[in-house]
Amino acid sequence: MKVLVAVKRVVDYNVKIRVKADQTGVETANVKMAMNPFDEIAVEEAVRMKEAGKATEVVAVSLGTPACQETIRYAMALGADRGILVQTDQELQPLAVAKLLKATVEREDPGLVILGKQAIDDDSNQTGQMLAALLDWPQGAFASKVELGDGEMDVIREVDGGLETVKLKLPAVITADLRLNEPRYAKLPNIMKAKKKPLETIDAGETGVDLEPRLVTLKVNEPSQRQAGIVVESVSELVDKLRNEAKVI
Protein backbone atom coordinates (compact mmCIF):
# COMPACT_ATOMS: atom_id res chain seq x y z
CA MET A 1 0.00 0.00 0.00
CA LYS A 2 1.23 3.46 -0.91
CA VAL A 3 0.87 6.19 1.72
CA LEU A 4 0.79 9.84 0.69
CA VAL A 5 1.69 12.44 3.32
CA ALA A 6 1.10 16.18 2.90
CA VAL A 7 3.72 18.45 4.49
CA LYS A 8 3.66 22.23 4.83
CA ARG A 9 6.48 24.75 5.24
CA VAL A 10 5.71 27.14 8.10
CA VAL A 11 7.54 29.51 10.43
CA ASP A 12 9.41 27.42 13.01
CA TYR A 13 7.36 27.05 16.19
CA ASN A 14 10.27 28.35 18.29
CA VAL A 15 10.34 31.68 16.44
CA LYS A 16 8.54 34.70 17.91
CA ILE A 17 6.05 35.85 15.29
CA ARG A 18 6.24 39.48 14.15
CA VAL A 19 3.55 41.31 12.20
CA LYS A 20 4.63 43.21 9.07
CA ALA A 21 4.74 46.99 9.31
CA ASP A 22 1.91 47.32 6.76
CA GLN A 23 -0.22 44.78 8.72
CA THR A 24 -0.75 42.57 5.66
CA GLY A 25 0.54 39.44 7.39
CA VAL A 26 3.37 38.05 9.48
CA GLU A 27 7.04 38.56 8.70
CA THR A 28 8.66 35.59 6.94
CA ALA A 29 11.74 37.26 5.43
CA ASN A 30 14.97 36.02 7.08
CA VAL A 31 12.88 33.91 9.46
CA LYS A 32 13.66 30.26 10.23
CA MET A 33 11.16 27.97 8.49
CA ALA A 34 10.40 24.33 9.28
CA MET A 35 7.94 21.53 8.67
CA ASN A 36 4.57 21.97 10.33
CA PRO A 37 4.80 19.93 13.60
CA PHE A 38 1.53 18.06 12.98
CA ASP A 39 2.75 17.10 9.50
CA GLU A 40 5.95 15.78 11.07
CA ILE A 41 3.78 13.48 13.18
CA ALA A 42 1.97 12.38 10.00
CA VAL A 43 5.29 11.53 8.31
CA GLU A 44 6.41 9.55 11.36
CA GLU A 45 3.21 7.50 11.35
CA ALA A 46 3.55 6.71 7.64
CA VAL A 47 7.19 5.66 8.10
CA ARG A 48 6.23 3.42 11.02
CA MET A 49 3.62 1.74 8.81
CA LYS A 50 6.30 1.02 6.24
CA GLU A 51 8.71 -0.29 8.86
CA ALA A 52 5.95 -2.61 10.13
CA GLY A 53 5.47 -3.98 6.60
CA LYS A 54 1.98 -2.49 6.25
CA ALA A 55 2.99 0.10 3.64
CA THR A 56 5.23 -0.30 0.62
CA GLU A 57 5.98 3.34 -0.19
CA VAL A 58 5.74 6.73 1.52
CA VAL A 59 5.38 9.79 -0.72
CA ALA A 60 5.75 13.31 0.74
CA VAL A 61 3.84 16.08 -1.03
CA SER A 62 4.16 19.82 -0.50
CA LEU A 63 2.50 22.77 -2.24
CA GLY A 64 4.07 26.17 -2.79
CA THR A 65 7.29 27.84 -3.82
CA PRO A 66 10.59 26.06 -4.65
CA ALA A 67 11.65 26.68 -1.03
CA CYS A 68 9.22 23.90 -0.05
CA GLN A 69 11.73 21.41 -1.46
CA GLU A 70 13.63 21.80 1.80
CA THR A 71 10.57 20.58 3.72
CA ILE A 72 10.16 17.60 1.38
CA ARG A 73 13.84 16.70 1.77
CA TYR A 74 13.40 16.72 5.53
CA ALA A 75 10.41 14.35 5.17
CA MET A 76 12.62 12.05 3.09
CA ALA A 77 15.33 12.26 5.77
CA LEU A 78 12.70 11.03 8.24
CA GLY A 79 11.97 8.05 5.99
CA ALA A 80 9.78 9.06 3.06
CA ASP A 81 10.82 7.34 -0.20
CA ARG A 82 10.25 10.19 -2.63
CA GLY A 83 8.74 13.63 -2.87
CA ILE A 84 6.42 15.71 -5.03
CA LEU A 85 6.33 19.51 -5.11
CA VAL A 86 3.24 21.10 -6.64
CA GLN A 87 4.83 24.44 -7.39
CA THR A 88 3.06 27.79 -7.32
CA ASP A 89 3.84 31.30 -6.09
CA GLN A 90 0.16 32.01 -5.44
CA GLU A 91 -1.32 32.19 -1.95
CA LEU A 92 -2.97 28.87 -1.16
CA GLN A 93 -6.01 28.66 1.09
CA PRO A 94 -7.40 25.36 2.47
CA LEU A 95 -9.86 24.69 -0.36
CA ALA A 96 -7.20 25.23 -3.04
CA VAL A 97 -4.79 23.00 -1.10
CA ALA A 98 -7.43 20.27 -0.86
CA LYS A 99 -8.12 20.47 -4.59
CA LEU A 100 -4.41 20.28 -5.47
CA LEU A 101 -4.00 17.32 -3.12
CA LYS A 102 -7.01 15.65 -4.75
CA ALA A 103 -5.34 16.01 -8.16
CA THR A 104 -2.14 14.52 -6.69
CA VAL A 105 -4.06 11.62 -5.11
CA GLU A 106 -5.76 10.82 -8.40
CA ARG A 107 -2.35 10.82 -10.07
CA GLU A 108 -0.59 8.69 -7.43
CA ASP A 109 -3.48 6.41 -6.38
CA PRO A 110 -2.41 5.85 -2.75
CA GLY A 111 -4.24 3.58 -0.33
CA LEU A 112 -4.03 6.11 2.49
CA VAL A 113 -3.52 9.86 2.86
CA ILE A 114 -2.19 11.30 6.13
CA LEU A 115 -2.12 15.01 6.98
CA GLY A 116 -1.45 17.00 10.12
CA LYS A 117 -4.74 18.02 11.73
CA GLN A 118 -3.86 21.70 11.20
CA ALA A 119 -1.01 24.03 10.29
CA ILE A 120 0.39 26.25 13.03
CA ASP A 121 0.44 29.34 10.78
CA ASP A 122 -3.25 29.67 9.91
CA ASP A 123 -4.78 27.06 12.30
CA SER A 124 -7.52 26.43 9.74
CA ASN A 125 -8.04 22.71 10.48
CA GLN A 126 -9.94 22.29 7.20
CA THR A 127 -7.74 20.69 4.54
CA GLY A 128 -8.04 17.05 5.61
CA GLN A 129 -11.82 17.20 5.90
CA MET A 130 -12.15 19.02 2.57
CA LEU A 131 -9.88 16.50 0.84
CA ALA A 132 -11.92 13.57 2.15
CA ALA A 133 -15.13 15.22 0.93
CA LEU A 134 -13.69 15.95 -2.52
CA LEU A 135 -12.42 12.37 -2.86
CA ASP A 136 -15.58 10.91 -1.26
CA TRP A 137 -13.31 8.85 1.02
CA PRO A 138 -13.84 7.92 4.69
CA GLN A 139 -12.03 10.21 7.12
CA GLY A 140 -10.63 9.97 10.63
CA ALA A 141 -9.78 13.43 11.94
CA PHE A 142 -7.73 14.14 15.10
CA ALA A 143 -6.28 10.61 15.17
CA SER A 144 -4.44 9.73 18.39
CA LYS A 145 -3.98 6.05 17.43
CA VAL A 146 -4.41 4.07 14.22
CA GLU A 147 -4.44 0.33 13.57
CA LEU A 148 -4.24 -0.98 10.02
CA GLY A 149 -6.13 -4.14 9.09
CA ASP A 150 -6.94 -5.94 5.88
CA GLY A 151 -8.52 -3.28 3.69
CA GLU A 152 -9.66 -1.29 6.70
CA MET A 153 -8.32 0.59 9.70
CA ASP A 154 -9.41 1.57 13.20
CA VAL A 155 -8.85 5.19 14.18
CA ILE A 156 -9.04 6.36 17.77
CA ARG A 157 -9.78 10.05 17.60
CA GLU A 158 -9.88 12.76 20.24
CA VAL A 159 -13.26 14.46 20.61
CA ASP A 160 -14.68 16.89 23.17
CA GLY A 161 -16.17 14.08 25.25
CA GLY A 162 -13.07 11.89 25.29
CA LEU A 163 -12.02 9.25 22.75
CA GLU A 164 -14.02 7.87 19.84
CA THR A 165 -13.10 4.81 17.74
CA VAL A 166 -14.15 4.70 14.08
CA LYS A 167 -13.60 1.92 11.56
CA LEU A 168 -12.71 3.09 8.05
CA LYS A 169 -12.55 1.22 4.79
CA LEU A 170 -9.47 1.98 2.71
CA PRO A 171 -8.65 4.16 0.86
CA ALA A 172 -9.13 6.82 3.52
CA VAL A 173 -7.91 10.18 4.81
CA ILE A 174 -6.68 10.65 8.37
CA THR A 175 -5.36 13.75 10.14
CA ALA A 176 -2.73 13.37 12.86
CA ASP A 177 -3.22 14.76 16.35
CA LEU A 178 -0.47 15.60 18.81
CA ARG A 179 -0.59 12.31 20.72
CA LEU A 180 -0.44 10.01 17.68
CA ASN A 181 3.33 9.51 18.08
CA GLU A 182 6.65 11.12 18.93
CA PRO A 183 8.52 12.01 15.70
CA ARG A 184 12.11 10.81 15.39
CA TYR A 185 15.09 13.06 14.78
CA ALA A 186 16.59 13.08 11.30
CA LYS A 187 20.09 11.60 11.53
CA LEU A 188 22.90 13.11 9.49
CA PRO A 189 23.39 10.01 7.26
CA ASN A 190 19.66 10.04 6.46
CA ILE A 191 19.79 13.76 5.68
CA MET A 192 22.59 13.06 3.19
CA LYS A 193 20.69 10.13 1.66
CA ALA A 194 17.58 12.31 1.29
CA LYS A 195 19.48 14.55 -1.14
CA LYS A 196 19.64 11.65 -3.60
CA LYS A 197 16.01 10.55 -3.29
CA PRO A 198 13.73 11.48 -6.23
CA LEU A 199 11.82 14.75 -5.96
CA GLU A 200 9.40 15.59 -8.75
CA THR A 201 8.14 19.11 -9.45
CA ILE A 202 4.71 19.71 -10.97
CA ASP A 203 3.41 23.09 -12.08
CA ALA A 204 0.17 23.81 -10.22
CA GLY A 205 -1.19 25.44 -13.39
CA GLU A 206 -1.07 22.08 -15.16
CA THR A 207 -3.57 20.57 -12.71
CA GLY A 208 -6.41 22.82 -13.87
CA VAL A 209 -7.30 23.69 -10.27
CA ASP A 210 -8.78 27.12 -9.52
CA LEU A 211 -6.43 28.62 -6.91
CA GLU A 212 -8.29 31.92 -6.51
CA PRO A 213 -8.48 32.85 -2.79
CA ARG A 214 -11.99 32.77 -1.28
CA LEU A 215 -11.00 34.86 1.73
CA VAL A 216 -9.37 38.29 1.93
CA THR A 217 -7.20 39.32 4.87
CA LEU A 218 -8.06 42.89 5.77
CA LYS A 219 -5.51 43.48 8.53
CA VAL A 220 -3.26 41.54 10.90
CA ASN A 221 -2.67 42.92 14.40
CA GLU A 222 -0.41 41.97 17.28
CA PRO A 223 -2.30 40.43 20.25
CA SER A 224 -3.33 43.08 22.77
CA GLN A 225 -1.25 43.31 25.93
CA ARG A 226 -2.78 41.58 28.95
CA GLN A 227 -3.33 43.76 31.98
CA ALA A 228 -1.64 42.81 35.24
CA GLY A 229 -3.77 40.98 37.78
CA ILE A 230 -4.64 42.36 41.18
CA VAL A 231 -5.05 40.86 44.63
CA VAL A 232 -8.37 41.46 46.41
CA GLU A 233 -8.92 41.39 50.17
CA SER A 234 -12.36 39.82 50.28
CA VAL A 235 -15.04 38.01 48.30
CA SER A 236 -17.24 41.12 48.30
CA GLU A 237 -14.41 43.15 46.76
CA LEU A 238 -13.91 40.42 44.12
CA VAL A 239 -17.61 40.45 43.23
CA ASP A 240 -17.60 44.24 43.07
CA LYS A 241 -14.67 44.33 40.64
CA LEU A 242 -16.13 41.54 38.49
CA ARG A 243 -19.41 43.40 38.28
CA ASN A 244 -18.25 47.00 37.92
CA GLU A 245 -14.78 46.80 36.31
CA ALA A 246 -14.59 43.53 34.38
CA LYS A 247 -18.39 43.59 33.79
CA VAL A 248 -18.56 39.80 33.52
CA ILE A 249 -21.36 39.30 36.04
C-alpha positions as CSV (number, residue, x, y, z in Angstrom):
1,M,0.0,0.0,0.0
2,K,1.2,3.5,-0.9
3,V,0.9,6.2,1.7
4,L,0.8,9.8,0.7
5,V,1.7,12.4,3.3
6,A,1.1,16.2,2.9
7,V,3.7,18.4,4.5
8,K,3.7,22.2,4.8
9,R,6.5,24.7,5.2
10,V,5.7,27.1,8.1
11,V,7.5,29.5,10.4
12,D,9.4,27.4,13.0
13,Y,7.4,27.0,16.2
14,N,10.3,28.4,18.3
15,V,10.3,31.7,16.4
16,K,8.5,34.7,17.9
17,I,6.0,35.8,15.3
18,R,6.2,39.5,14.1
19,V,3.6,41.3,12.2
20,K,4.6,43.2,9.1
21,A,4.7,47.0,9.3
22,D,1.9,47.3,6.8
23,Q,-0.2,44.8,8.7
24,T,-0.8,42.6,5.7
25,G,0.5,39.4,7.4
26,V,3.4,38.1,9.5
27,E,7.0,38.6,8.7
28,T,8.7,35.6,6.9
29,A,11.7,37.3,5.4
30,N,15.0,36.0,7.1
31,V,12.9,33.9,9.5
32,K,13.7,30.3,10.2
33,M,11.2,28.0,8.5
34,A,10.4,24.3,9.3
35,M,7.9,21.5,8.7
36,N,4.6,22.0,10.3
37,P,4.8,19.9,13.6
38,F,1.5,18.1,13.0
39,D,2.8,17.1,9.5
40,E,6.0,15.8,11.1
41,I,3.8,13.5,13.2
42,A,2.0,12.4,10.0
43,V,5.3,11.5,8.3
44,E,6.4,9.6,11.4
45,E,3.2,7.5,11.4
46,A,3.6,6.7,7.6
47,V,7.2,5.7,8.1
48,R,6.2,3.4,11.0
49,M,3.6,1.7,8.8
50,K,6.3,1.0,6.2
51,E,8.7,-0.3,8.9
52,A,6.0,-2.6,10.1
53,G,5.5,-4.0,6.6
54,K,2.0,-2.5,6.3
55,A,3.0,0.1,3.6
56,T,5.2,-0.3,0.6
57,E,6.0,3.3,-0.2
58,V,5.7,6.7,1.5
59,V,5.4,9.8,-0.7
60,A,5.7,13.3,0.7
61,V,3.8,16.1,-1.0
62,S,4.2,19.8,-0.5
63,L,2.5,22.8,-2.2
64,G,4.1,26.2,-2.8
65,T,7.3,27.8,-3.8
66,P,10.6,26.1,-4.6
67,A,11.7,26.7,-1.0
68,C,9.2,23.9,0.0
69,Q,11.7,21.4,-1.5
70,E,13.6,21.8,1.8
71,T,10.6,20.6,3.7
72,I,10.2,17.6,1.4
73,R,13.8,16.7,1.8
74,Y,13.4,16.7,5.5
75,A,10.4,14.4,5.2
76,M,12.6,12.1,3.1
77,A,15.3,12.3,5.8
78,L,12.7,11.0,8.2
79,G,12.0,8.0,6.0
80,A,9.8,9.1,3.1
81,D,10.8,7.3,-0.2
82,R,10.3,10.2,-2.6
83,G,8.7,13.6,-2.9
84,I,6.4,15.7,-5.0
85,L,6.3,19.5,-5.1
86,V,3.2,21.1,-6.6
87,Q,4.8,24.4,-7.4
88,T,3.1,27.8,-7.3
89,D,3.8,31.3,-6.1
90,Q,0.2,32.0,-5.4
91,E,-1.3,32.2,-2.0
92,L,-3.0,28.9,-1.2
93,Q,-6.0,28.7,1.1
94,P,-7.4,25.4,2.5
95,L,-9.9,24.7,-0.4
96,A,-7.2,25.2,-3.0
97,V,-4.8,23.0,-1.1
98,A,-7.4,20.3,-0.9
99,K,-8.1,20.5,-4.6
100,L,-4.4,20.3,-5.5
101,L,-4.0,17.3,-3.1
102,K,-7.0,15.7,-4.8
103,A,-5.3,16.0,-8.2
104,T,-2.1,14.5,-6.7
105,V,-4.1,11.6,-5.1
106,E,-5.8,10.8,-8.4
107,R,-2.4,10.8,-10.1
108,E,-0.6,8.7,-7.4
109,D,-3.5,6.4,-6.4
110,P,-2.4,5.9,-2.7
111,G,-4.2,3.6,-0.3
112,L,-4.0,6.1,2.5
113,V,-3.5,9.9,2.9
114,I,-2.2,11.3,6.1
115,L,-2.1,15.0,7.0
116,G,-1.5,17.0,10.1
117,K,-4.7,18.0,11.7
118,Q,-3.9,21.7,11.2
119,A,-1.0,24.0,10.3
120,I,0.4,26.3,13.0
121,D,0.4,29.3,10.8
122,D,-3.3,29.7,9.9
123,D,-4.8,27.1,12.3
124,S,-7.5,26.4,9.7
125,N,-8.0,22.7,10.5
126,Q,-9.9,22.3,7.2
127,T,-7.7,20.7,4.5
128,G,-8.0,17.1,5.6
129,Q,-11.8,17.2,5.9
130,M,-12.1,19.0,2.6
131,L,-9.9,16.5,0.8
132,A,-11.9,13.6,2.2
133,A,-15.1,15.2,0.9
134,L,-13.7,15.9,-2.5
135,L,-12.4,12.4,-2.9
136,D,-15.6,10.9,-1.3
137,W,-13.3,8.8,1.0
138,P,-13.8,7.9,4.7
139,Q,-12.0,10.2,7.1
140,G,-10.6,10.0,10.6
141,A,-9.8,13.4,11.9
142,F,-7.7,14.1,15.1
143,A,-6.3,10.6,15.2
144,S,-4.4,9.7,18.4
145,K,-4.0,6.0,17.4
146,V,-4.4,4.1,14.2
147,E,-4.4,0.3,13.6
148,L,-4.2,-1.0,10.0
149,G,-6.1,-4.1,9.1
150,D,-6.9,-5.9,5.9
151,G,-8.5,-3.3,3.7
152,E,-9.7,-1.3,6.7
153,M,-8.3,0.6,9.7
154,D,-9.4,1.6,13.2
155,V,-8.8,5.2,14.2
156,I,-9.0,6.4,17.8
157,R,-9.8,10.1,17.6
158,E,-9.9,12.8,20.2
159,V,-13.3,14.5,20.6
160,D,-14.7,16.9,23.2
161,G,-16.2,14.1,25.3
162,G,-13.1,11.9,25.3
163,L,-12.0,9.2,22.8
164,E,-14.0,7.9,19.8
165,T,-13.1,4.8,17.7
166,V,-14.1,4.7,14.1
167,K,-13.6,1.9,11.6
168,L,-12.7,3.1,8.1
169,K,-12.5,1.2,4.8
170,L,-9.5,2.0,2.7
171,P,-8.6,4.2,0.9
172,A,-9.1,6.8,3.5
173,V,-7.9,10.2,4.8
174,I,-6.7,10.7,8.4
175,T,-5.4,13.7,10.1
176,A,-2.7,13.4,12.9
177,D,-3.2,14.8,16.4
178,L,-0.5,15.6,18.8
179,R,-0.6,12.3,20.7
180,L,-0.4,10.0,17.7
181,N,3.3,9.5,18.1
182,E,6.7,11.1,18.9
183,P,8.5,12.0,15.7
184,R,12.1,10.8,15.4
185,Y,15.1,13.1,14.8
186,A,16.6,13.1,11.3
187,K,20.1,11.6,11.5
188,L,22.9,13.1,9.5
189,P,23.4,10.0,7.3
190,N,19.7,10.0,6.5
191,I,19.8,13.8,5.7
192,M,22.6,13.1,3.2
193,K,20.7,10.1,1.7
194,A,17.6,12.3,1.3
195,K,19.5,14.6,-1.1
196,K,19.6,11.7,-3.6
197,K,16.0,10.6,-3.3
198,P,13.7,11.5,-6.2
199,L,11.8,14.7,-6.0
200,E,9.4,15.6,-8.8
201,T,8.1,19.1,-9.4
202,I,4.7,19.7,-11.0
203,D,3.4,23.1,-12.1
204,A,0.2,23.8,-10.2
205,G,-1.2,25.4,-13.4
206,E,-1.1,22.1,-15.2
207,T,-3.6,20.6,-12.7
208,G,-6.4,22.8,-13.9
209,V,-7.3,23.7,-10.3
210,D,-8.8,27.1,-9.5
211,L,-6.4,28.6,-6.9
212,E,-8.3,31.9,-6.5
213,P,-8.5,32.8,-2.8
214,R,-12.0,32.8,-1.3
215,L,-11.0,34.9,1.7
216,V,-9.4,38.3,1.9
217,T,-7.2,39.3,4.9
218,L,-8.1,42.9,5.8
219,K,-5.5,43.5,8.5
220,V,-3.3,41.5,10.9
221,N,-2.7,42.9,14.4
222,E,-0.4,42.0,17.3
223,P,-2.3,40.4,20.3
224,S,-3.3,43.1,22.8
225,Q,-1.2,43.3,25.9
226,R,-2.8,41.6,28.9
227,Q,-3.3,43.8,32.0
228,A,-1.6,42.8,35.2
229,G,-3.8,41.0,37.8
230,I,-4.6,42.4,41.2
231,V,-5.0,40.9,44.6
232,V,-8.4,41.5,46.4
233,E,-8.9,41.4,50.2
234,S,-12.4,39.8,50.3
235,V,-15.0,38.0,48.3
236,S,-17.2,41.1,48.3
237,E,-14.4,43.2,46.8
238,L,-13.9,40.4,44.1
239,V,-17.6,40.4,43.2
240,D,-17.6,44.2,43.1
241,K,-14.7,44.3,40.6
242,L,-16.1,41.5,38.5
243,R,-19.4,43.4,38.3
244,N,-18.3,47.0,37.9
245,E,-14.8,46.8,36.3
246,A,-14.6,43.5,34.4
247,K,-18.4,43.6,33.8
248,V,-18.6,39.8,33.5
249,I,-21.4,39.3,36.0
